């Protein structure tokens, strides 16, 4: 079934780019078999636009709305990074150059890994979510409530991937450690720290960080879907060619992962939000409002190419850069999301989807974000 975008601009006129962009976005939706999606764009020069597409549950006519809640995955890393930097700002005895061993003595190479290296994914610590046995357990026990200590035990059972600061490797282990350090320094749970320091401050009334044993998503929300399993998509999210063809003709449907427990992502990916809340959040994240001017400048200046190619996406202190835009993306079984802000052009882009990855292995929110960025900057 063809899925079409419906504008929710209300009485406001649609911007000039909307018609052509709608065609591009619908092509991505059709190609990747995305069950549901929300797009929100704020642009001072090009005009605002918001639209929704698809259904909350496959096989039903229950349209996704602009107010739907989605799991936002690794966008949560920006929240963890923000609270760490707030603590740096507030406490002269807590610094980015502190070795992680000062707070977590069990960490391999902990004397040589700084908090800054954890934030910028340059610690070399093994990413527990790359462990095949761990992924098999996610498939076999989708309801298991994970404790951070379980996640770190998996990570530390593997040798480090490289010496501290020698390379870049995206690793959830880094952010889980930072979450534990936040709890240690504040005496709060991470849920409480996020609520007090970010959600309440920005009046994000539809953003939350659930407890480990809470798999619910506030209403309204779509179901979340994923092709394949955690193990089968671990090395390559793309399905075999025959299964991609079956997905394209609708004879192979994705699995429903809505009720899979996301506690294994914790500080690295556990948050839930809406398009409007994420827009407000990413604007404060990039323009300022959560950190003082000095730390905000340091954070933005920390972004550097993640790979050896100078043109590759950049990564800094819990924050990423995509061309002219700064923010993050997030992916976990059932959902894929993208949030970014250009502080100079004053463009904001939010994409939320109820699909982990297309049958071709690509991330649906990121693919739609590419189309949106092209429309805003061509």
C-alpha positions as CSV (number, residue, x, y, z in Angstrom):
1,X,0.0,0.0,0.0
2,X,1.3,3.4,-0.9
3,X,1.8,5.7,2.0
4,X,1.3,9.4,1.5
5,X,2.4,12.4,3.6
6,X,-0.3,14.7,5.0
7,X,0.6,18.2,5.9
8,X,-0.3,19.4,9.3
9,X,0.6,23.0,8.8
10,X,-3.0,23.9,9.7
11,X,-4.0,27.3,8.3
12,X,-0.5,28.3,7.5
13,X,0.5,28.2,3.8
14,X,2.9,25.4,2.8
15,X,6.4,26.6,2.0
16,X,7.6,26.5,-1.6
17,X,9.9,23.4,-1.0
18,X,7.0,21.3,0.4
19,X,5.6,19.9,-2.8
20,X,8.9,18.6,-4.2
21,X,10.1,17.4,-0.9
22,X,6.9,15.4,-0.3
23,X,7.6,13.5,-3.5
24,X,11.2,12.7,-2.3
25,X,10.0,11.7,1.1
26,X,7.3,9.4,-0.2
27,X,9.8,7.7,-2.5
28,X,11.9,6.9,0.6
29,X,8.8,5.6,2.5
30,X,7.8,3.4,-0.4
31,X,11.3,2.1,-1.1
32,X,11.9,1.3,2.6
33,X,8.4,0.1,3.6
34,X,8.3,2.5,6.5
35,X,5.1,1.9,8.5
36,X,4.8,5.5,10.0
37,X,6.7,8.7,10.1
38,X,6.6,12.3,11.4
39,X,8.6,15.2,9.8
40,X,8.9,18.6,11.4
41,X,10.9,21.5,9.8
42,X,11.5,24.9,11.2
43,X,13.2,27.4,8.9
44,X,13.4,31.1,9.2
45,X,14.3,31.6,5.6
46,X,12.4,28.7,3.8
47,X,9.3,28.4,6.0
48,X,8.0,25.9,8.5
49,X,6.5,22.6,7.5
50,X,5.2,19.5,9.4
51,X,3.7,16.3,7.9
52,X,2.8,12.8,8.9
53,X,2.7,9.5,7.0
54,X,1.4,6.0,7.5
55,X,-0.3,4.1,10.2
56,X,0.5,3.3,13.8
57,X,-0.1,-0.4,13.4
58,X,0.5,-2.4,10.2
59,X,-2.7,-3.7,8.7
60,X,-4.9,-0.9,10.2
61,X,-6.0,2.5,9.2
62,X,-4.8,4.4,12.3
63,X,-2.9,7.4,11.1
64,X,0.3,8.6,12.8
65,X,-0.1,12.1,14.2
66,X,2.3,15.0,14.9
67,X,1.8,14.4,18.6
68,X,2.8,10.7,18.6
69,X,5.5,9.6,21.0
70,X,8.5,7.7,19.6
71,X,11.6,6.0,21.2
72,X,14.4,8.3,20.2
73,X,17.4,6.0,20.8
74,X,20.8,7.5,20.7
75,X,19.5,11.1,20.7
76,X,19.6,10.3,24.4
77,X,23.4,10.4,24.3
78,X,23.2,14.2,23.9
79,X,21.2,14.4,27.1
80,X,23.8,12.3,29.0
81,X,26.5,14.5,27.5
82,X,24.7,17.7,28.5
83,X,24.3,16.7,32.1
84,X,28.0,15.7,32.3
85,X,29.0,19.2,30.9
86,X,26.6,20.9,33.4
87,X,28.4,19.1,36.2
88,X,31.8,20.2,34.8
89,X,30.4,23.7,34.8
90,X,29.2,23.6,38.4
91,X,32.1,21.7,40.1
92,X,35.8,22.7,39.9
93,X,36.6,19.2,41.2
94,X,35.0,17.5,38.2
95,X,36.7,18.1,34.9
96,X,36.8,16.8,31.3
97,X,40.4,15.7,31.8
98,X,39.6,13.6,34.8
99,X,40.5,9.9,34.3
100,X,37.5,7.6,34.4
101,X,39.4,5.5,37.0
102,X,38.8,8.3,39.5
103,X,35.1,7.4,39.4
104,X,35.0,3.8,38.1
105,X,38.2,2.0,39.0
106,X,37.2,-1.2,37.3
107,X,37.4,0.3,33.8
108,X,40.2,-1.2,31.6
109,X,42.8,1.5,30.7
110,X,40.9,3.7,33.1
111,X,43.9,5.8,34.2
112,X,44.4,6.8,30.6
113,X,40.8,7.4,29.5
114,X,39.4,10.8,30.3
115,X,35.7,11.9,30.6
116,X,36.3,13.8,27.4
117,X,37.3,10.6,25.6
118,X,34.1,8.9,26.7
119,X,32.0,11.9,25.4
120,X,33.7,11.9,22.0
121,X,33.8,8.1,21.5
122,X,37.6,7.9,21.6
123,X,38.1,5.7,24.7
124,X,38.7,2.4,22.8
125,X,36.4,0.6,25.1
126,X,34.5,-2.3,23.4
127,X,30.9,-1.6,22.5
128,X,28.9,-4.2,24.5
129,X,26.0,-4.0,21.9
130,X,28.4,-5.4,19.3
131,X,28.7,-8.7,21.3
132,X,26.8,-11.5,19.4
133,X,25.9,-13.4,22.6
134,X,24.3,-10.2,24.0
135,X,22.3,-9.7,20.8
136,X,21.2,-13.4,21.0
137,X,19.9,-12.7,24.4
138,X,18.0,-9.6,23.2
139,X,16.3,-11.9,20.7
140,X,15.6,-14.7,23.2
141,X,14.6,-12.5,26.2
142,X,13.2,-9.3,24.7
143,X,11.5,-8.4,28.0
144,X,14.7,-8.6,30.2
145,X,15.4,-5.4,32.3
146,X,19.1,-4.8,31.9
147,X,21.2,-3.2,34.7
148,X,24.1,-1.1,33.6
149,X,26.5,-3.4,35.5
150,X,25.4,-6.3,33.2
151,X,26.2,-4.2,30.2
152,X,29.7,-3.2,31.4
153,X,30.5,-6.8,32.3
154,X,29.9,-7.7,28.7
155,X,32.1,-4.8,27.5
156,X,34.9,-5.5,29.9
157,X,35.0,-9.1,29.0
158,X,36.4,-8.0,25.6
159,X,39.8,-6.4,25.2
160,X,39.8,-2.7,24.2
161,X,39.5,-2.0,20.5
162,X,42.4,0.5,20.6
163,X,44.5,2.6,22.9
164,X,42.8,5.6,24.5
165,X,42.5,8.6,22.1
166,X,44.1,6.6,19.2
167,X,40.9,6.3,17.1
168,X,37.2,6.9,17.0
169,X,34.6,4.1,17.6
170,X,31.0,4.6,18.4
171,X,30.4,2.7,21.6
172,X,27.4,2.6,23.9
173,X,29.8,1.5,26.7
174,X,31.2,5.1,26.9
175,X,27.7,6.6,27.5
176,X,26.6,4.0,30.1
177,X,29.8,4.8,32.1
178,X,28.9,8.5,31.9
179,X,25.4,7.8,33.1
180,X,26.7,5.9,36.1
181,X,29.1,8.8,36.9
182,X,26.2,11.3,36.7
183,X,24.3,9.2,39.3
184,X,27.4,9.0,41.5
185,X,28.1,12.7,41.4
186,X,24.5,14.0,41.8
187,X,23.0,11.4,44.1
188,X,20.1,11.3,41.6
189,X,18.9,8.5,39.3
190,X,19.6,9.3,35.7
191,X,15.8,9.6,35.2
192,X,15.7,12.3,37.9
193,X,18.8,14.1,36.6
194,X,17.3,14.3,33.1
195,X,14.0,15.5,34.4
196,X,15.4,18.2,36.6
197,X,18.2,19.4,34.4
198,X,16.7,19.1,30.9
199,X,13.0,18.2,30.7
200,X,11.7,20.6,33.3
201,X,14.1,23.4,32.3
202,X,12.9,23.3,28.7
203,X,9.3,22.4,29.6
204,X,9.5,19.2,27.6
205,X,6.2,17.8,28.8
206,X,6.1,14.9,26.4
207,X,9.7,13.7,26.9
208,X,10.6,11.1,29.4
209,X,13.3,8.6,30.4
210,X,11.5,5.4,31.6
211,X,12.6,3.1,34.4
212,X,14.3,-0.2,33.4
213,X,11.2,-2.3,34.0
214,X,8.9,0.1,32.1
215,X,8.4,-0.9,28.5
216,X,5.4,1.3,27.9
217,X,5.2,4.3,25.6
218,X,2.8,7.2,26.4
219,X,-0.3,7.4,24.1
220,X,-0.5,8.3,21.4
221,X,2.3,6.3,19.8
222,X,2.9,4.0,16.9
223,X,4.0,0.4,17.1
224,X,7.7,-0.1,16.3
225,X,9.0,-2.5,13.7
226,X,12.2,-4.2,12.6
227,X,13.2,-6.5,9.7
228,X,15.2,-9.5,10.8
229,X,16.6,-10.1,14.3
230,X,19.2,-8.4,16.4
231,X,21.7,-11.2,15.6
232,X,20.9,-11.3,11.8
233,X,21.3,-7.6,11.5
234,X,24.3,-7.2,13.8
235,X,27.0,-7.1,11.1
236,X,24.8,-5.9,8.2
237,X,21.3,-4.6,8.6
238,X,20.5,-5.4,5.0
239,X,18.4,-8.5,4.4
240,X,19.4,-11.1,1.8
241,X,18.3,-10.1,-1.7
242,X,15.4,-12.6,-1.8
243,X,14.0,-11.2,1.5
244,X,14.5,-7.6,0.3
245,X,12.4,-8.5,-2.7
246,X,9.7,-10.1,-0.5
247,X,9.7,-7.0,1.7
248,X,9.3,-4.8,-1.4
249,X,6.2,-6.7,-2.6
250,X,4.7,-6.9,0.9
251,X,5.0,-10.7,1.4
252,X,7.6,-10.2,4.2
253,X,6.6,-7.9,7.0
254,X,8.8,-6.5,9.7
255,X,8.5,-7.8,13.3
256,X,6.8,-5.8,16.0
257,X,9.4,-4.7,18.7
258,X,7.2,-2.2,20.5
259,X,7.3,-4.1,23.7
260,X,11.0,-5.1,23.6
261,X,12.6,-3.7,26.7
262,X,15.0,-0.9,25.7
263,X,16.8,-0.8,29.0
264,X,19.9,-2.2,27.4
265,X,20.4,1.2,25.9
266,X,19.9,3.2,29.2
267,X,22.0,6.4,29.1
268,X,22.9,5.7,25.5
269,X,19.4,5.4,24.1
270,X,16.4,5.1,26.5
271,X,14.5,8.4,26.0
272,X,11.0,8.9,24.5
273,X,9.8,12.1,22.9
274,X,7.6,13.8,20.3
275,X,8.6,15.9,17.3
276,X,7.7,19.3,18.9
277,X,9.6,18.5,22.1
278,X,12.7,17.3,20.2
279,X,12.7,20.5,18.1
280,X,12.6,22.6,21.2
281,X,15.4,20.4,22.8
282,X,17.7,20.4,19.8
283,X,17.4,24.1,19.4
284,X,18.5,24.6,23.0
285,X,21.2,21.9,22.6
286,X,22.8,23.7,19.7
287,X,21.8,27.4,20.1
288,X,22.4,27.5,23.9
289,X,20.2,27.3,26.9
290,X,21.4,24.2,28.7
291,X,25.0,25.2,29.2
292,X,26.8,28.5,29.9
293,X,28.4,30.3,26.9
294,X,31.9,29.0,27.7
295,X,31.0,25.3,27.9
296,X,28.6,25.6,25.0
297,X,31.5,27.0,22.9
298,X,33.8,24.2,24.0
299,X,31.1,21.6,23.2
300,X,30.6,22.8,19.6
301,X,34.3,23.2,19.1
302,X,34.8,19.5,20.1
303,X,33.2,18.3,16.9
304,X,35.7,16.8,14.5
305,X,35.5,14.2,11.7
306,X,34.7,10.8,13.1
307,X,36.5,9.0,10.3
308,X,39.8,9.4,8.4
309,X,37.9,11.3,5.7
310,X,37.8,15.0,6.6
311,X,34.4,15.1,4.9
312,X,32.9,12.4,7.1
313,X,30.2,13.1,9.7
314,X,31.6,14.9,12.8
315,X,31.4,13.9,16.4
316,X,32.2,15.7,19.6
317,X,31.0,15.8,23.3
318,X,27.9,13.8,22.9
319,X,26.9,15.7,19.8
320,X,27.2,15.0,16.0
321,X,27.4,17.1,12.8
322,X,25.7,16.3,9.5
323,X,26.9,18.8,6.9
324,X,25.7,22.2,8.1
325,X,23.5,20.8,10.9
326,X,24.3,19.7,14.5
327,X,22.4,17.2,16.6
328,X,22.3,13.4,16.7
329,X,20.3,10.4,15.4
330,X,19.0,7.3,17.1
331,X,18.2,3.8,16.2
332,X,17.0,0.8,18.2
333,X,14.7,-2.1,17.4
334,X,11.4,-0.6,16.3
335,X,12.4,3.0,15.8
336,X,14.8,5.4,14.0
337,X,15.0,9.2,14.6
338,X,17.0,12.2,13.6
339,X,17.2,15.7,15.1
340,X,19.5,18.5,14.0
341,X,19.8,22.3,14.1
342,X,21.8,24.8,12.0
343,X,22.4,27.7,14.3
344,X,23.5,30.0,11.5
345,X,20.7,29.4,9.0
346,X,18.3,28.7,11.9
347,X,17.0,25.5,10.4
348,X,15.6,22.7,12.5
349,X,14.9,19.2,11.2
350,X,13.1,16.4,13.1
351,X,12.3,13.0,11.6
352,X,10.7,10.1,13.6
353,X,10.0,6.7,12.1
354,X,8.5,3.5,13.4
355,X,11.1,1.3,11.6
356,X,14.6,0.3,12.7
357,X,16.0,0.0,9.2
358,X,14.7,-0.7,5.7
359,X,15.1,-4.2,4.2
360,X,18.1,-2.6,2.4
361,X,19.8,-1.9,5.7
362,X,19.6,1.9,5.5
363,X,18.2,4.0,8.3
364,X,14.8,5.5,7.3
365,X,15.0,8.7,9.4
366,X,18.5,9.5,8.2
367,X,17.5,8.9,4.5
368,X,14.5,11.2,4.9
369,X,16.7,13.8,6.7
370,X,19.1,13.7,3.7
371,X,16.2,14.6,1.4
372,X,15.1,17.4,3.7
373,X,18.6,18.9,4.0
374,X,18.9,18.8,0.2
375,X,15.6,20.7,-0.1
376,X,16.6,23.3,2.4
377,X,20.1,24.0,1.1
378,X,20.0,23.5,-2.7
